[in-house]
């Protein structure tokens, strides 16, 4: 499922897009991990009550993202890959 800005009334940092995904698949929030690279991604994940993994290998707002205290931070695709393999 892909949710774009055209699929929601309230854009990030609103949690609407994340909640649509959770509702569509009947997921429990404690089993959801949002992956993003922006401050709006972190704010949306926190508003939705899900964990956030910030991927910073090409983030335009790296310092701001770090200030917002994500649940997980990855500086390379390889770091994220290893994390996912070990936790899914």
Contact map, one row per residue, 1 for C-alpha under 8 A:
1110000000000000000010000000000000000000000000000000000000000000000000000000000000000000
1111000000000000000000000000000000000000000000000000000000000000000000000000000000000000
1111111100000000100010000000000000000000000000000000000000000000000000000000000000000000
0111111100000000100000000000000000000000000000000000000000000000000000000000000000000000
0011111110100000000000000000000000000000000000000000000000000000000000000000000000000000
0011111110000000000000000000000000000000000000000000000000000000000000000000000000000000
0011111110000000100000000000000000000000000000000000000000000000000000000000000000000000
0011111111100001100000000000000000000000000000000000000000000000000000000000000000000000
0000111111100001000000000000000000000000000000000000000000000000000000000000000000000000
0000000111110101000000000000000000000000000000000000000000000000000000000000000000000000
0000100111111111100000000000000000000000000000000000000000000000000000000000000000000000
0000000001111111100000000000000000000001101100000000000000000000000000000000000000000000
0000000000111110000000000000000000000001111100100000000000000000000000000000000000000000
0000000001111111100000000000000000000000001100100000000000000000000000000000000000000000
0000000000111111111000000000000000000000000110110000000000000000000000000000000000000000
0000000111110111111100000000000000000000000000010000000000000000000000000000000000000000
0011001100110111111110000000000000000000000000000000000000000000000000000000000000000000
0000000000000011111111000000000000000000000110010000000000000000000000000000000000000000
0000000000000011111111100000000000000000000000010000000000000000000000000000000000000000
0000000000000001111111110000000000000000000000000000000000000000000000000000000000000000
1010000000000000111111111000000000000000000000000000000000000000000000000000000000000000
0000000000000000011111111111100100000000000000000000000000000000000000000000000000000000
0000000000000000001111111110000000000000000000000000000000000000000000000000000000000000
0000000000000000000111111100000000000000000000000000000000000000000000000000000000000000
0000000000000000000011111110000000000000000000000000000000000000000000000000000000000000
0000000000000000000001111111000000000000000000000000000000000000000000000000000000000000
0000000000000000000001101111101100000000000000000000000000000000000000000000000000000000
0000000000000000000001000111111100000000000000000000000000000000000000000000000000000000
0000000000000000000001000011111100000000000000001100000000000000000000000000000000000000
0000000000000000000000000001111100000000000000000110000000000000000000000000000000000000
0000000000000000000000000011111110000000000000000100000000000000000000000000000000000000
0000000000000000000001000011111111000000000000000110000000000000000000000000000000000000
0000000000000000000000000000001111100000000000000111100000000000000000000000000000000000
0000000000000000000000000000000111110000100010000111100000000000000000000000000000000000
0000000000000000000000000000000011111000100000000001111000000000000000000000000000000000
0000000000000000000000000000000001111100110000000001111000000000000000000000000000000000
0000000000000000000000000000000000111110100000000000011101111100100000000000000000000000
0000000000000000000000000000000000011111110000000000010000111100100000000000000000000000
0000000000000000000000000000000000001111111000000000000000001001100100000000000000000000
0000000000011000000000000000000000000111111100000000000000000000000000000000000000000000
0000000000011000000000000000000001111111111110000001000000000000000000000000000000000000
0000000000001000000000000000000000010111111111000001010000000000100101000000000000000000
0000000000011100000000000000000000000011111111100000000000000000000000000000000000000000
0000000000011110010000000000000000000001111111110000000000000000000000000000000000000000
0000000000000010010000000000000001000000111111111111000000000000000000000000000000000000
0000000000000000000000000000000000000000011111111111000000000000000000000000000000000000
0000000000001110000000000000000000000000001111111100000000000000000000000000000000000000
0000000000000011011000000000000000000000000111111100000000000000000000000000000000000000
0000000000000000000000000000100000000000000011111110000000000000000000000000000000000000
0000000000000000000000000000111111000000000011111111000000000000000000000000000000000000
0000000000000000000000000000010111000000000011001111100000000000000001100000000000000000
0000000000000000000000000000000011110000110011000111110000000000000001110000000000000000
0000000000000000000000000000000011110000000000000011111000000000000001111100000000000000
0000000000000000000000000000000000111100010000000001111100000000100001111100000000000000
0000000000000000000000000000000000111000000000000000111111100000000000001111100100000000
0000000000000000000000000000000000001000000000000000011111100100000000001111000000000000
0000000000000000000000000000000000000000000000000000001111100000000000000111100000000000
0000000000000000000000000000000000001000000000000000001111110000000000000000000000000000
0000000000000000000000000000000000001100000000000000001111111100000000000000000000000000
0000000000000000000000000000000000001100000000000000000001111100000000000000000000000000
0000000000000000000000000000000000001110000000000000000000111111100000000000000000000000
0000000000000000000000000000000000001100000000000000000100111111110000000000000000000000
0000000000000000000000000000000000000000000000000000000000001111111000000000000000000000
0000000000000000000000000000000000000010000000000000000000001111111100000000000000000000
0000000000000000000000000000000000001110010000000000010000001111111111000000000000000000
0000000000000000000000000000000000000000000000000000000000000111111111000000000000000000
0000000000000000000000000000000000000000000000000000000000000011111110000000000000000000
0000000000000000000000000000000000000010010000000000000000000001111111000000000000000000
0000000000000000000000000000000000000000000000000000000000000000111111100000000000000000
0000000000000000000000000000000000000000010000000011110000000000110111111000000000000000
0000000000000000000000000000000000000000000000000011110000000000000011111000000000000000
0000000000000000000000000000000000000000000000000001110000000000000001111100000000000000
0000000000000000000000000000000000000000000000000000111100000000000001111110000000000000
0000000000000000000000000000000000000000000000000000111110000000000000011111101100000000
0000000000000000000000000000000000000000000000000000001110000000000000001111101000000000
0000000000000000000000000000000000000000000000000000001110000000000000000111111100000000
0000000000000000000000000000000000000000000000000000001010000000000000000111111110000000
0000000000000000000000000000000000000000000000000000000000000000000000000001111111000000
0000000000000000000000000000000000000000000000000000000000000000000000000111111111100000
0000000000000000000000000000000000000000000000000000001000000000000000000101111111110000
0000000000000000000000000000000000000000000000000000000000000000000000000000111111111000
0000000000000000000000000000000000000000000000000000000000000000000000000000011111111100
0000000000000000000000000000000000000000000000000000000000000000000000000000001111111110
0000000000000000000000000000000000000000000000000000000000000000000000000000000111111111
0000000000000000000000000000000000000000000000000000000000000000000000000000000011111111
0000000000000000000000000000000000000000000000000000000000000000000000000000000001111111
0000000000000000000000000000000000000000000000000000000000000000000000000000000000111111
0000000000000000000000000000000000000000000000000000000000000000000000000000000000011111
